[in-house]
Amino acid sequence: MPENSDDFPWVFVNNVDHALSSLQTCEAYIVAGMQSVTNTALDLVVTQTDIGDDYNMEELMSEYVEMNRDLNQYITAVEATINQVKDKNYLNLTPDLKALVEEKLVALKRGNKEEDLKKDDRFVQFRKQLRDAKKQCGLPIDPDDDDDSEEQIDEDMIVTQSQTNFICPITQLEMKKPVKNKVCGHTYEEEAIRRIVESKHKRKKKACCPKVGCSHADVKLTDLVQDVVLRKAIENHRRMADSQKKLSH
């Protein structure tokens, strides 16, 4: 029994609150790990690097998702225990806190299913990014991963052609932050196309796609999406160009 039972459970609560802050920091590291896996996987696709079967990026992402789920369930169990201790009058009895946490954790884990990891929003988004990257790079796609098998081939051709052209049709400079128009498939430097659209809309006019020959006459900011694959292809192109310059000197 604690020397001063009146201090219980508040000493416990304060200590656990501090520990929960550390756990939430761990969650931030897990999220950063997920982003690192995504970036690495996309880089491997863009550079068409074969790393063999020993390094499965989808399995690695699944492990991160599982770690995040387990951590969140543990945090939930601890928080539920804190609330229980706060609400219940234990008088002179000291509850078995570890047992209370484990009881709640077991109940949470009882509903865990392996297939749920594949349904996690972050895992689904990861697979979609890889699938889109492979399409844009003209790489074969596993039929099980191709959720958009009914898309028209012409649309894929437009995207692939745009990827080989790193020059913005507005600035006539190599793009740094390319965005793709979901309607017509053309890409532009983000800041440049935003300036055009916002300027036109302020004057109550429609913004035409600045790509020569494009008939799309009503570009909206909501039509613009980050072209992650193209950006990485441009970055890789720059790295290769810089390496060649260094070798030539």
C-alpha positions as a LaTeX table, in Angstrom:
\begin{tabular}{lrrr}
\hline
Residue & $x$ (\AA) & $y$ (\AA) & $z$ (\AA) \\
\hline
Met1 & 0.00 & 0.00 & 0.00 \\
Pro2 & 1.35 & 3.50 & $-0.74$ \\
Glu3 & 2.63 & 5.51 & 2.23 \\
Asn4 & $-0.08$ & 8.09 & 1.59 \\
Ser5 & $-3.12$ & 6.40 & 0.13 \\
Asp6 & $-4.73$ & 9.80 & $-0.40$ \\
Asp7 & $-2.18$ & 10.45 & $-3.14$ \\
Phe8 & $-3.38$ & 7.41 & $-5.00$ \\
Pro9 & $-4.39$ & 7.20 & $-7.82$ \\
Trp10 & $-3.21$ & 10.71 & $-8.76$ \\
Val11 & 0.50 & 9.88 & $-8.59$ \\
Phe12 & $-0.19$ & 6.96 & $-10.92$ \\
Val13 & $-2.26$ & 9.12 & $-13.26$ \\
Asn14 & 0.44 & 11.81 & $-13.52$ \\
Asn15 & 3.15 & 9.23 & $-14.21$ \\
Val16 & 1.06 & 7.49 & $-16.84$ \\
Asp17 & 0.17 & 10.77 & $-18.57$ \\
His18 & 3.90 & 11.40 & $-18.97$ \\
Ala19 & 4.41 & 7.87 & $-20.32$ \\
Leu20 & 1.55 & 8.32 & $-22.81$ \\
Ser21 & 3.27 & 11.38 & $-24.22$ \\
Ser22 & 6.32 & 9.23 & $-24.94$ \\
Leu23 & 4.14 & 6.59 & $-26.60$ \\
Gln24 & 2.55 & 9.21 & $-28.82$ \\
Thr25 & 6.06 & 10.26 & $-29.84$ \\
Cys26 & 6.67 & 6.64 & $-30.84$ \\
Glu27 & 3.57 & 6.84 & $-33.01$ \\
Ala28 & 5.08 & 9.82 & $-34.82$ \\
Tyr29 & 8.19 & 7.73 & $-35.55$ \\
Ile30 & 6.02 & 4.92 & $-36.94$ \\
Val31 & 4.20 & 7.35 & $-39.24$ \\
Ala32 & 7.56 & 8.72 & $-40.40$ \\
Gly33 & 8.66 & 5.13 & $-41.08$ \\
Met34 & 5.56 & 4.59 & $-43.25$ \\
Gln35 & 6.40 & 7.68 & $-45.27$ \\
Ser36 & 9.99 & 6.51 & $-45.67$ \\
Val37 & 8.80 & 3.12 & $-46.96$ \\
Thr38 & 6.48 & 4.86 & $-49.44$ \\
Asn39 & 9.24 & 7.15 & $-50.72$ \\
Thr40 & 11.71 & 4.27 & $-51.06$ \\
Ala41 & 9.17 & 2.07 & $-52.87$ \\
Leu42 & 8.32 & 4.86 & $-55.32$ \\
Asp43 & 12.02 & 5.54 & $-55.91$ \\
Leu44 & 12.57 & 1.86 & $-56.71$ \\
Val45 & 9.71 & 1.96 & $-59.23$ \\
Val46 & 10.86 & 5.20 & $-60.89$ \\
Thr47 & 14.47 & 3.99 & $-61.19$ \\
Gln48 & 13.22 & 0.49 & $-62.09$ \\
Thr49 & 15.56 & $-1.03$ & $-59.51$ \\
Asp50 & 15.13 & $-4.75$ & $-58.90$ \\
Ile51 & 15.82 & $-5.60$ & $-55.26$ \\
Gly52 & 14.65 & $-9.20$ & $-55.52$ \\
Asp53 & 12.22 & $-11.01$ & $-53.26$ \\
Asp54 & 14.20 & $-10.46$ & $-50.04$ \\
Tyr55 & 12.85 & $-6.95$ & $-49.63$ \\
Asn56 & 9.07 & $-6.81$ & $-49.97$ \\
Met57 & 7.98 & $-3.20$ & $-49.51$ \\
Glu58 & 4.32 & $-4.16$ & $-49.09$ \\
Glu59 & 5.20 & $-6.53$ & $-46.25$ \\
Leu60 & 7.30 & $-3.81$ & $-44.64$ \\
Met61 & 4.40 & $-1.34$ & $-44.86$ \\
Ser62 & 2.09 & $-3.99$ & $-43.41$ \\
Glu63 & 4.45 & $-4.41$ & $-40.45$ \\
Tyr64 & 4.38 & $-0.66$ & $-39.81$ \\
Val65 & 0.58 & $-0.68$ & $-39.96$ \\
Glu66 & 0.51 & $-3.54$ & $-37.46$ \\
Met67 & 2.92 & $-1.73$ & $-35.12$ \\
Asn68 & 0.75 & 1.37 & $-35.29$ \\
Arg69 & $-2.39$ & $-0.65$ & $-34.54$ \\
Asp70 & $-0.77$ & $-2.41$ & $-31.58$ \\
Leu71 & 0.54 & 0.87 & $-30.18$ \\
Asn72 & $-2.83$ & 2.59 & $-30.50$ \\
Gln73 & $-4.57$ & $-0.33$ & $-28.81$ \\
Tyr74 & $-2.11$ & $-0.22$ & $-25.93$ \\
Ile75 & $-2.62$ & 3.54 & $-25.55$ \\
Thr76 & $-6.40$ & 2.99 & $-25.60$ \\
Ala77 & $-6.13$ & 0.31 & $-22.89$ \\
Val78 & $-3.99$ & 2.55 & $-20.66$ \\
Glu79 & $-6.29$ & 5.55 & $-21.13$ \\
Ala80 & $-9.32$ & 3.41 & $-20.28$ \\
Thr81 & $-7.55$ & 2.23 & $-17.12$ \\
Ile82 & $-6.77$ & 5.82 & $-16.13$ \\
Asn83 & $-10.44$ & 6.75 & $-16.49$ \\
Gln84 & $-11.48$ & 3.71 & $-14.48$ \\
Val85 & $-9.08$ & 4.58 & $-11.66$ \\
Lys86 & $-10.26$ & 8.19 & $-11.67$ \\
Asp87 & $-13.94$ & 7.25 & $-11.53$ \\
Lys88 & $-13.82$ & 4.40 & $-9.04$ \\
Asn89 & $-13.33$ & 4.84 & $-5.30$ \\
Tyr90 & $-10.73$ & 2.26 & $-4.30$ \\
Leu91 & $-10.51$ & 3.53 & $-0.68$ \\
Asn92 & $-7.51$ & 1.78 & 0.88 \\
Leu93 & $-7.27$ & $-0.89$ & $-1.80$ \\
Thr94 & $-4.51$ & $-0.66$ & $-4.39$ \\
Pro95 & $-5.77$ & $-1.97$ & $-7.75$ \\
Asp96 & $-3.63$ & $-4.24$ & $-9.87$ \\
Leu97 & $-3.02$ & $-1.67$ & $-12.59$ \\
Lys98 & $-1.04$ & $-3.98$ & $-14.83$ \\
Ala99 & $-3.85$ & $-6.54$ & $-14.74$ \\
Leu100 & $-6.43$ & $-3.86$ & $-15.56$ \\
Val101 & $-4.45$ & $-2.70$ & $-18.60$ \\
Glu102 & $-3.83$ & $-6.25$ & $-19.81$ \\
Glu103 & $-7.51$ & $-7.12$ & $-19.43$ \\
Lys104 & $-8.53$ & $-4.22$ & $-21.66$ \\
Leu105 & $-5.72$ & $-4.90$ & $-24.14$ \\
Val106 & $-6.73$ & $-8.55$ & $-24.53$ \\
Ala107 & $-10.30$ & $-7.46$ & $-25.21$ \\
Leu108 & $-9.13$ & $-5.06$ & $-27.90$ \\
Lys109 & $-6.80$ & $-7.58$ & $-29.54$ \\
Arg110 & $-9.55$ & $-10.18$ & $-29.64$ \\
Gly111 & $-11.02$ & $-8.43$ & $-32.64$ \\
Asn112 & $-7.75$ & $-8.20$ & $-34.60$ \\
Lys113 & $-7.67$ & $-9.90$ & $-37.99$ \\
Glu114 & $-4.71$ & $-10.23$ & $-40.33$ \\
Glu115 & $-6.79$ & $-9.15$ & $-43.32$ \\
Asp116 & $-7.69$ & $-5.90$ & $-41.56$ \\
Leu117 & $-4.09$ & $-4.72$ & $-42.02$ \\
Lys118 & $-4.56$ & $-4.84$ & $-45.79$ \\
Lys119 & $-7.72$ & $-2.75$ & $-45.45$ \\
Asp120 & $-6.03$ & 0.01 & $-43.46$ \\
Asp121 & $-6.37$ & 3.35 & $-45.26$ \\
Arg122 & $-2.62$ & 3.96 & $-45.23$ \\
Phe123 & $-1.86$ & 0.53 & $-46.68$ \\
Val124 & $-4.54$ & 0.92 & $-49.36$ \\
Gln125 & $-3.15$ & 4.34 & $-50.29$ \\
Phe126 & 0.38 & 2.91 & $-50.40$ \\
Arg127 & $-0.64$ & 0.17 & $-52.84$ \\
Lys128 & $-2.53$ & 2.67 & $-54.99$ \\
Gln129 & 0.53 & 4.92 & $-55.22$ \\
Leu130 & 2.71 & 1.98 & $-56.25$ \\
Arg131 & 0.16 & 0.84 & $-58.82$ \\
Asp132 & $-0.11$ & 4.34 & $-60.31$ \\
Ala133 & 3.67 & 4.66 & $-60.33$ \\
Lys134 & 4.08 & 1.40 & $-62.24$ \\
Lys135 & 1.48 & 2.48 & $-64.77$ \\
Gln136 & 3.17 & 5.81 & $-65.35$ \\
Cys137 & 6.53 & 4.10 & $-65.80$ \\
Gly138 & 5.08 & 1.49 & $-68.16$ \\
Leu139 & 5.88 & $-1.41$ & $-65.83$ \\
Pro140 & 3.77 & $-4.60$ & $-65.60$ \\
Ile141 & 1.14 & $-4.67$ & $-62.87$ \\
Asp142 & 0.00 & $-7.69$ & $-60.91$ \\
Pro143 & $-3.65$ & $-8.36$ & $-61.91$ \\
Asp144 & $-4.51$ & $-8.62$ & $-58.21$ \\
Asp145 & $-3.27$ & $-5.06$ & $-57.71$ \\
Asp146 & $-4.94$ & $-3.55$ & $-60.75$ \\
Asp147 & $-8.15$ & $-2.07$ & $-59.39$ \\
Asp148 & $-8.46$ & 0.17 & $-62.42$ \\
Ser149 & $-8.21$ & $-2.52$ & $-65.10$ \\
Glu150 & $-11.12$ & $-0.96$ & $-67.00$ \\
Glu151 & $-9.36$ & 2.39 & $-67.51$ \\
Gln152 & $-8.78$ & 3.36 & $-71.10$ \\
Ile153 & $-5.34$ & 2.71 & $-72.57$ \\
Asp154 & $-5.34$ & 6.17 & $-74.17$ \\
Glu155 & $-5.42$ & 7.80 & $-70.73$ \\
Asp156 & $-2.38$ & 5.79 & $-69.62$ \\
Met157 & $-0.58$ & 6.87 & $-72.79$ \\
Ile158 & $-1.26$ & 10.53 & $-72.02$ \\
Val159 & 0.12 & 10.16 & $-68.52$ \\
Thr160 & 3.19 & 8.25 & $-69.70$ \\
Gln161 & 3.91 & 10.83 & $-72.39$ \\
Ser162 & 3.60 & 13.65 & $-69.86$ \\
Gln163 & 6.08 & 11.91 & $-67.59$ \\
Thr164 & 8.78 & 11.97 & $-70.27$ \\
Asn165 & 8.38 & 15.74 & $-70.59$ \\
Phe166 & 9.76 & 17.52 & $-67.54$ \\
Ile167 & 9.17 & 21.03 & $-68.94$ \\
Cys168 & 6.23 & 23.07 & $-67.64$ \\
Pro169 & 4.06 & 24.37 & $-70.54$ \\
Ile170 & 3.65 & 27.67 & $-68.65$ \\
Thr171 & 7.16 & 28.52 & $-67.42$ \\
Gln172 & 9.05 & 26.51 & $-70.06$ \\
Leu173 & 11.34 & 25.42 & $-67.23$ \\
Glu174 & 11.93 & 22.02 & $-65.69$ \\
Met175 & 9.26 & 21.45 & $-63.06$ \\
Lys176 & 10.03 & 21.13 & $-59.35$ \\
Lys177 & 6.55 & 20.55 & $-57.96$ \\
Pro178 & 4.48 & 19.11 & $-60.82$ \\
Val179 & 0.72 & 18.78 & $-60.49$ \\
Lys180 & $-1.47$ & 16.78 & $-62.84$ \\
Asn181 & $-4.84$ & 17.86 & $-64.20$ \\
Lys182 & $-7.23$ & 14.98 & $-63.50$ \\
Val183 & $-9.44$ & 16.02 & $-66.41$ \\
Cys184 & $-7.00$ & 16.26 & $-69.33$ \\
Gly185 & $-3.92$ & 14.54 & $-67.86$ \\
His186 & $-1.49$ & 17.41 & $-68.47$ \\
Thr187 & 1.06 & 18.51 & $-65.89$ \\
Tyr188 & 2.28 & 21.94 & $-64.85$ \\
Glu189 & 4.44 & 23.62 & $-62.23$ \\
Glu190 & 2.11 & 23.95 & $-59.23$ \\
Glu191 & 2.68 & 27.62 & $-58.47$ \\
Ala192 & 2.39 & 28.65 & $-62.12$ \\
Ile193 & $-0.94$ & 26.94 & $-62.82$ \\
Arg194 & $-2.36$ & 28.15 & $-59.50$ \\
Arg195 & $-1.56$ & 31.75 & $-60.38$ \\
Ile196 & $-3.33$ & 31.41 & $-63.73$ \\
Val197 & $-6.46$ & 29.75 & $-62.32$ \\
Glu198 & $-6.77$ & 32.13 & $-59.37$ \\
Ser199 & $-6.26$ & 35.17 & $-61.60$ \\
Lys200 & $-8.96$ & 34.02 & $-64.04$ \\
His201 & $-11.41$ & 33.15 & $-61.31$ \\
Lys202 & $-10.98$ & 36.55 & $-59.64$ \\
Arg203 & $-12.15$ & 38.07 & $-62.92$ \\
Lys204 & $-15.07$ & 35.61 & $-63.09$ \\
Lys205 & $-13.52$ & 33.85 & $-66.09$ \\
Lys206 & $-12.66$ & 30.22 & $-66.83$ \\
Ala207 & $-9.04$ & 29.10 & $-67.05$ \\
Cys208 & $-8.03$ & 27.11 & $-70.13$ \\
Cys209 & $-5.39$ & 24.39 & $-69.97$ \\
Pro210 & $-2.15$ & 26.11 & $-71.06$ \\
Lys211 & $-0.91$ & 23.01 & $-72.89$ \\
Val212 & $-0.88$ & 23.76 & $-76.61$ \\
Gly213 & $-3.61$ & 21.83 & $-78.40$ \\
Cys214 & $-5.59$ & 20.95 & $-75.27$ \\
Ser215 & $-9.32$ & 21.64 & $-75.51$ \\
His216 & $-9.98$ & 21.63 & $-71.77$ \\
Ala217 & $-11.35$ & 25.11 & $-71.13$ \\
Asp218 & $-12.33$ & 25.06 & $-67.45$ \\
Val219 & $-9.38$ & 24.18 & $-65.20$ \\
Lys220 & $-10.25$ & 24.19 & $-61.49$ \\
Leu221 & $-7.89$ & 24.03 & $-58.52$ \\
Thr222 & $-9.75$ & 20.94 & $-57.35$ \\
Asp223 & $-8.73$ & 19.21 & $-60.60$ \\
Leu224 & $-5.03$ & 19.48 & $-59.69$ \\
Val225 & $-3.30$ & 16.62 & $-57.85$ \\
Gln226 & 0.32 & 16.16 & $-56.85$ \\
Asp227 & 2.19 & 14.03 & $-59.42$ \\
Val228 & 4.49 & 12.24 & $-56.99$ \\
Val229 & 5.89 & 9.83 & $-59.58$ \\
Leu230 & 6.77 & 12.57 & $-62.05$ \\
Arg231 & 8.39 & 14.62 & $-59.30$ \\
Lys232 & 10.55 & 11.67 & $-58.29$ \\
Ala233 & 11.43 & 10.99 & $-61.93$ \\
Ile234 & 12.55 & 14.61 & $-62.30$ \\
Glu235 & 14.57 & 14.43 & $-59.08$ \\
Asn236 & 16.20 & 11.21 & $-60.27$ \\
His237 & 16.93 & 12.81 & $-63.65$ \\
Arg238 & 18.63 & 15.72 & $-61.86$ \\
Arg239 & 20.71 & 13.39 & $-59.69$ \\
Met240 & 21.86 & 11.45 & $-62.74$ \\
Ala241 & 22.70 & 14.68 & $-64.58$ \\
Asp242 & 24.69 & 15.96 & $-61.59$ \\
Ser243 & 26.58 & 12.65 & $-61.37$ \\
Gln244 & 27.48 & 12.80 & $-65.05$ \\
Lys245 & 28.74 & 16.37 & $-64.63$ \\
Lys246 & 30.97 & 15.34 & $-61.74$ \\
Leu247 & 32.35 & 12.41 & $-63.74$ \\
Ser248 & 33.11 & 14.64 & $-66.72$ \\
His249 & 35.19 & 17.05 & $-64.63$ \\
\hline
\end{tabular}
